[in-house]
Amino acid sequence: MKFGMTFALLLSVALCAYAERPMMHSTHRRSGELRLQQSKEQQEQEKANEEAKRRIAQYKTDEGVCGKRTWKEYTANPKSTGATTLLVVLGGRDSVNRGEGSSPSIPLAIEKAIDFARRQARTGKVVVLVPEMIVERIGGGGKRGLENPSADGLAKLVRQRSEAHGVKSDRVFATGFSMGGGLILSLLNDDPTLFARALVVGASGKTDAVADVKAEVLSYHGEDDDLIPIARVKAYAEALCEKRPDAMKVEILQKTGHAESEKTAYSKQDAWKWLFR
């Protein structure tokens, strides 16, 4: 009797282990497919970055370091005798340099701004300043979701470069996607005279941080953005417009998600016409 019970128990364990094998193999297979997909996406990102670098390389005119932040400048219409514009471009989370092995994305706004300025000669000389995106970890965690963009030294850099190019305060603009756009909205309240206009894409700010904003703001936001719901953007705009009715305009990108909104918005000529007018 005892032998029979022991045998039955061993048989049951063996059958359970056998039954779990397909599930384990399936899990390993899915994990391998995910790693392969991630590797493919990284390769595609690296290829896109190299292509973007080649396209904008001829416009690069300067680079340097301000505090802990590196920066680069690109210039369109360098021989123009009109007023000079300084445009600060801040990228999203994917533009952050995470060290060896990472491939920070090149903000699409750089190329689009240069292209627009070259096609519209009346825009004058346009200096595109691209500060390095730096993040701070909050809460002691290591997850990317606990990262906040750092504004440390950014205002100082913008003013230094504005002075170096003799740019008037009403011709200092900013544009940013996602994390970069959120940082710009924060700066508008913390340093009200830093930018005259701001074009933000896929980003929102805090409704209790609008009291001192003086800049004009145009926001493009995907209708299907599941990372930053459109309701948050509308709430921020309403809070900002309570003080100044025309302070912010929101353009909704139909059937567009968060990632897609960058390309969609920056491909719109009306966005650049508004910014450089």
N, C-alpha and C positions, 0 to 999 in steps of 0.2 A: 504493500500500500504506500509506504513512505517513498519507495523507489519510483513508483508510478507518479506520485505527485511531483517529485523532483524532476522527472523526465518531462512531465507536462509543462512545468514552469520554465525549464530550459528551452523547450520547443516554442513556447509563447514569446520568450525574449528574442529568440532567433528570428521568428516571424516578424516581430515588431521592427527589429533592426533592418530586416530585408525590406520591409514596407517603407522605411524612412529613407532608404538609399536613393530612390528616384527623386525624392524631394530635395535631398542634399545635393545631388548632381544638378538639379534644376536651379537651386540657389547659387551654386558655384558658376553655372553657365551664365545666369543673369548678371552676376557680379563681373564676370569676364567681359560680357557684352558692354556693360556700363563703362568699364575701364577703357575698352576699345573705342567707344563713342567719345569719351572725354579726351582721349589722345587725339582722335580725329579732329575734334573741335579746336583743340589747342594748336594743332598743325595749321588748321584753316585760319585761326586768329593770327598766328605768326606770319603766315603768307600775306594776309590782309594788311598787317602792320608794315611789312617790308614794302609792299606796293604803295601804301600811303606815304611812307617816309620818302620814297623815290619821287613821288609827285610833288611834295612840298619842299624838298631839299633845296631847290634853286631859290626859294624865297627866304631861306634862313639867313638872318643878318647878325644875330648876336646871341649870346648865352652867358650865364653866370650863376652865381650863388648868392643868396641873401639869407643870412642866418643858416638854418638847416635846410632851406628849401632851394633847390636848383630851378632854373627857369630858362626858357628859350624864346626867341623872338623871330617872327616872320614878317616881311614887309611887302605890301602890294603898292604899286604906283609910287616907287621911291623918289621919282623925279617930279612929282606933282607939286605945283606951287600953291595949291589950296591949303585949307586948314588940315592939320594932321589929327587923325583919330587914333586913340589907343583902345583896342578891344582885348579884354581879359577873357581867356577861354579856360574853363574848368571842366574836366572830364568826369565821368561817372566812376563807380566802384572799380570797374575793370581797368581803369587807367592808372590805378595805384601800383607802384613798383614794389613787389613783394620779395625782392631779392633774387638770388640765383635760381635760374630755371623758369622764372616768371616771364610773361610777355605782355607788358602793359599795353592796352589798346591806345591808339592814337585818336584823340577826340576828332570826330567828323567835322565839327564846327570850324576847325583850322582851315581845312581845304575849301569848305563851302564859303567861308567869309572872304578868303583870298580870291576865289573865283568870281564872287559877286563884285568885289571892289574893282577887279581888273576889267570887268565888263561894263561897269558904271564909272566912267572916268570922273564924273562930277563928284564922286565920293571923296576924291582926293587921296592923299597918302594915308594908308592904314597900317598901323603897327599892331600885329597880333601877339600879345604877350601870353605865354603858356606856362604858368607856374606848376611846379610839381605838386601832385595831389598827395597830401600826407594825412594819415589817419591816426586816431588815438583810440586805444582800447579802454572801454569802460566796464566796470564791474569785475575786473580781474579775469574775465573769460578769454578764451582763445578763439571763439567762433567769430566769423565775419559779421554776423548779425549784431555784434557788440562793438562795432567800429563806428566812430564818429569822425567826420572830416575836421582837420585842424586848420584854424585861421591864423595860427601863430606866424607873425611876420608878414602876412599877406598884404595888409593895408600899407605897410611901410614899403614893400616892394613896388606896389602899384604907384605910389606917389613918387618914388625914386625914378621909375621909368617914365612917368608922365613929365616930370621935370626935365629929364635928360632929353626928351624929344620936343619939349616946349608945347605940350598939349594943354589946351585950356580945359578947365574942369567940366564944362558942358559937352566935351567931346570924349569923355572917358566912359566907356560902356563895358558891359559884362554879359557873357552868356555861359550857360552851364547846363549839363544834362544830369538828371538823377541826383546823385550825391553832390555833384558840383553845383547844380542848380539850387539845391537846398542850402549849401554854404553861401551862395550869393545872396539869397533871401535873408539869411541870418546877418550877413554883413551890412545889408541895406539899413537895418535897424540899429545895429551896433555902431556903425560909422556912416551916418546919413549923407555925408558929402563925398563919399568915395566914388560912387557911380552916378551918372546922370540918367542912364537907362539900363534896363536889364531884360534880356530875353532868356527865359528859363523853359526847359523842356523836361517833362516827366518828373516834376519836383513840386514840393510844397513847403510851406514854412509854418511857424507856430502862430496861432491866432492872437496870442498874448504878447507878440513881439512885433508890433506894427506901428506903435505910437510915434516913433521918430522917423519912419521911412519917408523920404522926399523924392526918390527916383520914380520914373515911370516904369511900369512892369508889363510885359507881354508874356503870357504863359501858353504853351502848347501842351496838351495832355491827351493821352490815349483814352478813348471811351472804355476800352476793355483792360485798362491797367489794373492788374490784381496786386501789384506791389504797393502802389500809392493810389488808393481809391480817388476817383474824381471828386467825390463829396468833400474830401479834405482840402482839395485845391479851391473849390468853390467857397468853402467856409473861410479860408485864408483871404481870398479875394474880397469877400463881403466885409470881413473885419478891416481890411486895408481901405476899402472904399467908403467906410463909414466916416472916415476923416476927410478923404478927398475922393469925390464921386468918380473921377476919371483916372484914379491912380493905377488901376490894374485891369487888364482885359484878358479873358480866358478864351482860347480857341480850342474846341474839342475835336480831336482827330477820330473820326468815325471808324469803327471796327479795327481799332489799333491797340495793341498791347504795350507794355512798358518798353521792352527792348526795341520794338519796331518804331516807337515814337521818335527816337533820335534821328533816324534817316528820313522819316516822313516830314518832320518839322523843319529840319535844316535844309531840306530840298525845296522848301517853299520860298519863292522870291519875295513874297509879301512880308515875310518875317524879317528879311534883311533890309528891305526898303524901309520898314518901320524903324529898325534899329539905326540905320545910317542916315536917315533923312535930315 
